[in-house]
Amino acid sequence: NQVLEMFDHAYSNYMEHAYPADELMPLTCRGRVRGQEPSRGDVDDALGKLVYTGTEHLLTVVFQVLNKTKEFEEAVKKVIKDVNLDNDIVVSVFETNIRVLGGLLGGHSVAIMLKEKGEYMQWYNGELLHMAKELGYKLLPAFNTTSGLPYPRVNLKFGVRHPEARTGTETDTCTACAGTLILEFAALSRFTGTSIFEEYARKALDFIWEKRQRSSNLVGVTINIHTGDWVRKDSGVGAGIDSYYEYLLKAYVLLGDDSFLERFNTHYDAIMRYISQPPLLLDVHIHKPMLNARTWMDSLLAFFPGLQVLKGDIRPAIETHEMLYQVIKKHNFLPEAFTTDFRVHWAQHPLRPEFAESTYFLYKATGDPYYLEVGKTLIENLNKYARVPCGFAAMKDVRTGSHEDRMDSFFLAEMFKYLYLLFADKEDMIFDIEDYIFTTEAHLLPLWLSTTNQTISKKNTSTEYTELDDSNFDWTCPNTQILFPNDPMFAQSIREPLKNVVDKSCPRGISRAEESLGSGPKPPLRARDFMASNPEHLEILKKMGVSLIHLKDGRVQLVQHAVQAASSLDAEDGLRFMQEMIELSSQQQKEQQLPPRAVQIVSHPFFGRVVLTAGPAQFGMDLSKHKAGTRGFVATIKPYNGCSEITNPEAVKEKIALMQRGQCMFAEKARNIQKAGAIGGIVIDDNEGSSSDTAPLFQMAGDGKNTDDITIPMLFLFNKEGNIILDAIREYEAVEVLLSDKAKDRATIFKGKMIPNYIIDSNLEMENMDQKSPESDSHKPNSEEAPSESQDAGAVSGEREGGGESSAVGDPDPLSPASASVSMADQDPHTSGAAEAGAPEPACTPGDSQPQEQNTQAEASSKAHWDSKVQPMESILADWNEDIEAFEMMEKDEL
């Protein structure tokens, strides 16, 4: 019932404030229409004036909300009446396929099922399917490439190459973008009898399969749609690749074509061999799969445990899911990206449903009530931290609890569907869910399509596939009775070692070089342990092909020449060491920045549910040291710029002063309002339309003088966030806010005060958990990155000359086109390089430190090993140029 109430809250607000816009903006209570709101770049490619939110979940209300078939019938009529597919607008082929085409086909599936039952939808005559076919034809021009891979974008009215199309110049697409079409396109062909859609989707999948890296059987993140060359050569199971693997397995389930299962099994073997480092899933290079490509994971990989359940590989699914749950318990939500030691890498959370999806599948596979408790935690956190008066708002920063003015259509289409199914009994459903398969956007396609309109012959070409020794690759659907022992303690025994993995342990996967070297030579030197004064460390650097240069200004420069390394493994270690040193240098820049703060509106009717991201001040009260924060009613000062003596002190006394940016120093404004009796201040940007959604975090600096006399807290809001408070004042007059380092639990804010029962209910069960959480978890500026900070890691040179030379840079000016450097500012040669580079202390030290002495026999052993495996110099150069290019690409990549 709680899930249904939450769905009604989100859905009714979308219908009231946003329909027929693509999405709801829950903080400002209006619809997001593309072209009328500030551009968010590629994110807006998902918007096409197609009523995405309406198409996605208007058509599946009957499934999510029991006994609401009348509402579903009305929703279908709305979509038929309001959705226009002939817009002159450029959209993402991938997003339009999974959201709109999938929504239309899923709605058609439910409509014909209800019609067959004889009570509802008797008037329905395939209108949704006709719309789906029309949309399918509008997407087909994107496939006009020599490879068969689609262009990433298409104009719904003019196609791709038309003069007015404004697209068709792209050369690259992501693997998931081209490989996540087969379910919807094949279903469209099977429903309509028109084979062209399935043929195009199969051709794209065939091309990706042919272009896989043959020695590792992995695929990259980005591919050139004309040549088939891999543009980004890192490989994982998260962003950019995720649903490609999902659709290979599900295409076998839906269509019964053996080749899809054979391909999936081949990829899955490579994933478990190289990417899976339980409980972690770390990206690797497709051409050097023993080498990790990054030290962080993105949140989209949370779908993978659910896919492993569908495959029947339960143990690793339990392990990865439990690790993700521990991260959620620490941050309330899964950050967009987090490091291998579970620090926040990207702090946003757009209410993604992948973890809820895996929770549902694990509960179905195990029947373990533990996963019902996980689901309750998700529900409580959504109500507690994301619920706002006009829906549910995405999290701008999971550390502060600040909100973003967005509620993506996938939130309603998937999140509530999986949560409802998690708690629903079989008798609660009006049809058998086992007769359908979920698309990646949780739309339903009936399994009987496998025997309908088969225009493409199946082919079993098993000779094309690698021979795999894996008992899970049987030609049957997974049998949980066999794969999962009938023992209620089985899942718990797998989870138990991982329950404290985030807070109390610091797991570090064994490096690939360590695995290959076994117990012979010692583990490679890590950048965090490097000491420039240690002669053995300098000897190890030399062995790895790394040169150390002392600059005239006292800094130390590191440059690597891969061809000068003692062996290929030593060169790998050197490349990894340089990448780690780049990260440490970048970390130093980030740690000089203060973390974001939060402004939480606590008065009626907000009750703490609206949290705004605020920039900190480098003077005044440090909110991170005052956990209670500063709470008070807001008042606008006169003069509004705060640059002279306040003329309305009686209105400002004991309140939080609002003022406009500009015309004087921030510290001067603070002194003036403090003199007038204010308990805090909020400076609102005077730049019309500025927003924390699009601008980097802003910090208010002092005036160059001693600012110890300023004792009140000062925060900065961009124009958009500031207007939310100003609008509230105009509507409600008395507006109370809380200034703090992060958003507070509403039960804590209103302790001892009258508040609505639903707020109390949503917080009661979480109160004890919050009390157990150490205060130190709130925010650690020395170990976590602020999401809006500029993340320039120094100047990483993108040019290479000669022989595979790489280096890491802390100085803005690289020394030469062929080299860059890690420059440790003002470092004495006798101090620790990692410490001077601003490296954070390791989260855990026991068992994780590297030996300070180096076995002198290791060098001789490695040299002998190298001599026995002499390679042509051209081959070495080509290999390491490719590695260096991959690492440099990692510095530039974004989720």
Secondary structure, 3 states (H helix, E strand, C coil): CHHHHHHHHHHHHHHHHCCCCCEEECCCCEEECCCCCCCCHHHHHHCCCCCHHHHHHHCCHHHHCCCCHHHHHHHHHHHHHHCCCCCCCEEEHHHHHHHHHHHHHHHHHHHHHHHHHCCCCCCCCCHHHHHHHHHHHHHHHHHCCCCCCCCCEEECCCECCCCCCCCCCCCEEEHHHHHCCHHHHHHHHHHHCCCHHHHHHHHHHHHHHHCCECCCCECCCEEECCCCCEEECEECCCCCCHHHHHHHHHHHHHHCCHHHHHHHHHHHHHHHHHHEECCEECCEECCCCCCECCCEEEHHHHHHHHHHHHHCCHHHHHHHHHHHHHHHHHHCCCCCEEECCCCEEECCECCCCHHHHHHHHHHHHHCCCHHHHHHHHHHHHHHHHHEECCEECEEEECCCCEEECCECHHHHHHHHHHHHHHHCCHHHCCCCHHHEEECCCCCEEEHHHHHCCCCCCCCCCHHHCCCCCCHHHCCCCCCHHHHCCCCCCHHHHHHHHHCCCCCCCCCCCCCHHHHHHCCCCCCCCCHHHCCCCCHHHHHHHHHCCEEEEECCCCCEEEEEEHHHCCCHHHHHHHHHHHHHHHHHHHHHHHHCCCCCEEEEECCCCCCCCEEEEEECECCCCCHHHCCCCEEEEEEECCCCCCCCCCCCHHHHCCCEEEEECCCCCHHHHHHHHHHCCCCEEEEECCCCCCCCCCCCCCCECCCCCCCCCCCCCEEEECHHHHHHHHHHHHHHCCCEEEEECCCCCHHHHCCCCCCCHHHHHHHHHHHHHHHHCCHHHCCCCCCCCCCCCCCCCCCCCCCCCCCCEEECCCCCCCCECCECCCCCCCCCCCCCHHHHCCCCCCCCCCCCCCCCCCCHHHHHHHHHHHHCCCCCHHHHHHHHHHHHHHHHHHHHCCC
